[in-house]
Amino acid sequence: MLSESYSRARRTPRGFTLVELLVVIGIIALLISILLPSLGRAREAAKSVVCKSQLKQLHFAWQLYQTDNRGKFFDYPLGGAPGTRHWMPYLIPQTSNTTQIFLCPSAAADPAGFVPGTYALGTAQTPWVEQRAGEVAPYDRSSYCYNQNLHPKSTYGSVNDRFQNASQLRDPTIVPVLGDGLFRGGTPGVAGTKRHMPKNLSNPLPEEAASKADEAMRFISNRHGSITNIVFADGHIDGVSLTDIFTLKWHRNYVTNQPIGSVN
């Protein structure tokens, strides 16, 4: 009888004590706290990879346009005919009319308060959007910024600074074409502008007018942390440190070793 009772007692499962449950819960919570930041970083790294792939496709479209036009860069002077003001309409036909590649996954959310017939500036999390009076949808909408020194009739800067065609790209490895940005384009290096590092990396554009900033600042944001994805004229893509944005060859005479805070 004793052995039978003992045997039954051994077969009876024993439940967890409260202390044991708290220990298990604590271990699970600790593991989650360790893994979540890693998963978040992995997710953002994947978005950055997609962003770079899209910039590569846009660069290929940019090259195709040049091939079809004897090496000439396109013009998109402001105030032109509807649909021809910016760089997007020139590249869309070369991308099988796919507009999704103009949106970085880290900046795909719609900008708040956009009113058709106007424009909305972008941020680190949102693209810029524009629709001029008389135009119909789809609107110009992108999270990438074009180096406006790469077209002959820009309304900003000196004509002697601008690249007129591909033959003037002496070192295409350091000339930016497109990159993560906050507006349709920028003309870095205009005389009298200041090389300004913004304080608010999530939404730096309001600082531009106040500080008369060099428009290279339009390529600075924390969309991918401490880097901006940029595709260069030779086709290679690099994650450029935010503090190195002003060291790139934005136009033919851009001084690449001027310190932040100096005036062009």
N, C-alpha and C positions, 0 to 999 in steps of 0.2 A: 504493500500500500504506500509506503513512504517513497519508494523509488518511482511509483506511478505518479504521485503528486508532484514530485520533484521534476519528473520528465515533462509534465503538463506546464509547470511554471516556466521551464526553460523555453517551451514552444510559444508562450504568450508574448507577443511583441510589446516592447516598452516604448512609449511615446517620448517625443522630445520634451525636455524641460524648457521653461521660459528662457532661462539663461542661454541654452543651446540655440534656441530660435533667434534670439537677439544677436548672438555671435554670427550665425549664418546670414541674417539680414545685413549685418554690418559689413561682412565680407563682400556680399553682392553689391552693396552700395559703393564700397571702395573700388571694386572692379569697374563698375559703371563710371565712376568719376575719373578713373584712369583711362578708360577706353573712349569715352565720348569726345574729348578733345582730339584724340588721334583720328577718330572717324570723321570729325568735322574738318580736320586738316586734309584728310584723304579726299573728302568730297570737294573741298575748294581746289585742291591740286588737280582733280579730274576736270573741273570747270575751266581751269587755266589751260589745260591741255586742249580742250575743245576750242577755247578762244584762239589759241595759237594755230590750230588747224584751219579755222575760219579765216584768219589773217593770211595764211598761206594761200588759200583759195582766192581771196580778194587780190592778192599780189599777182597771182597767175592771170586773173581777169585784167588787171592793170597792164600787164605785159602784152596780153592779146590785143588790147586797144592800141598800144604803141605799134605793134606789128602791122595792124591794119591801117595805121596812119603815119607810116614812114618815120617812126621814132618820136613823133611829136606828142607832147603832153596835152591833155584836154584843158579847155577853158570852162570856167563856170562863174563868170562875173555876177555879182549880186545884182538883182534887178533885171535879170534876163527873162526869157520866155518861160512860162510855167513848165516845170519838169526838167529844165536844163541849167538850173542855178548851181547845183551842187555836184559832188562826185558820184553819188549813188546811181543816177540814171545812166551814166556812162558805163558802169560796170555790171549793172543788172542783166543786160543782154548776154554778157559773157559768163554768167553764172546760172544759165538755164532758167532765168527769171525767178530764182530762189532768193527771197528777201530775208529768210531766217538767219543766214550766215552773217548778216549785218548786226546781229545781237549777241553779245557775249552772254553766256549763261549766268554770269554773276550780275548782270545788269539788264535782265529781261523784263522786269516789272514795269508797268506803264507809269509814266510821270503823272503826278497828281495835278489836277486842275488844268489840263490841256484844253485850250479853246480852239476849235478849227478856224483857220484863217490867221493864226498867229504861230508862235513857236514856244517851245519849252526847253529850257536848258537841262542837260543831264546831270546826274550825280554818280557816285560810285555804284549805286544800286539801280539806277534808272538810265535809259537812253535819252538822247535828245530827240525831239520831234518837231517837225515844221510843216506847215501848210500855208502857202501864200494865198492871198485873195485871188479867186478865179480858178484855183486848182481843186481837183477832186481827189478822193482817196484812190489808191493807197498814198499816204503821206510819206515824206522823207522821214525815216525813223532808223536810228542806228546808235550803237554805243561806241563806235569808232570815230576817230578824228583824223582828218587828212592834213598832211603837210602842204599848206597852200603856197609854199615857195616852189612847188612842183607844177605850176601852171602859169603860162605867160601873162595872162591878163588879170591877175589878182589886183584888187583895188587897194591893197595895202602893201607897204614896204617899197623898196627900190627895185626898179626893173633890172638894174645891174646885179642885184643879189639873186634874183629868181633863176631857177633852172628852166630853160626854154624847151629843151628836148633831151633825149637820153644821151646824146654825145657829150653833153656838158657835165655828166656825172663822172668826175675824175676818180673818185673813190666811192663806188656805190655801197661798199660795206659799212659806211658810217652815215649814210644819208637816209633818214627815216621817211617812210611813205605813209603808212597808216599805223595807228596804235590805239590802245585803250584811251578813250577821251571823253570829254564832257560837252562838246559841241561839234558842229558839222566839220569845222576845220580850224586851223590856227596858222598864223604867219609869224613864227618866232624870228626874233632879230630885228624888229622894227626899231629904228633909231629913237632914243629917248625913253625906251621902256626898261623896266627894272627886272633883273633876274630874281624873282621872288618865290620863296618856298612857303606855300600856304600853311596856315595854322589848322584849318579844318580840312582834313584830307578826304572826308566823306562828301563834302560839298564846297569845294574851294572857289568856284567861279565868282561868287559875290565879292571876293577879295581882289579879283583881277582889276576891275575898274577903279576901285578905291586906291590901289597901289600902283596903277599904271604898269601892270606886270607884263613882262615878256610872255607872249602867247604860248610858249613852250609849257607854261603852267597848265594849259588845258589838257595836257597829257599826264598830269600828276593827280593821283587819287589812291585810296587804299582799297581799290576793287580787288586786287590780288595781294593784299598785304603791303609789302615794302617794294613791290616792283610794278612796272607797267610793261605789258606785252607790246612789242613794236616789231613790225616787219620792215626790213631795210630794202633799198633799191636793188640789191643783188639777190634778194629772195630769202635770205636767212632771217630767222626770227629769234629775238632775244628778250628775256625778262630783264629790263633795264632798271637798275636801282633808282628810286625816286630822286635821290640827290644827284644822280648822274644825268638826268634829263637834259640839263643845260650844257653838257659836254659833247652832244651829238652835232653833226654837221647839218644844221637845219637849212642853211642856204649857202650859196657859193662863197660868201665872205664871212660866214658866222665864225666868231672867235670862240673856240671850244674850251679854252682854259681860263675864261673870266670867272671870278668867284661869284657865288650867290650873294646878292645884295648890290652888285655893281650895275651900272647903267650902260645900255648898248650905245 
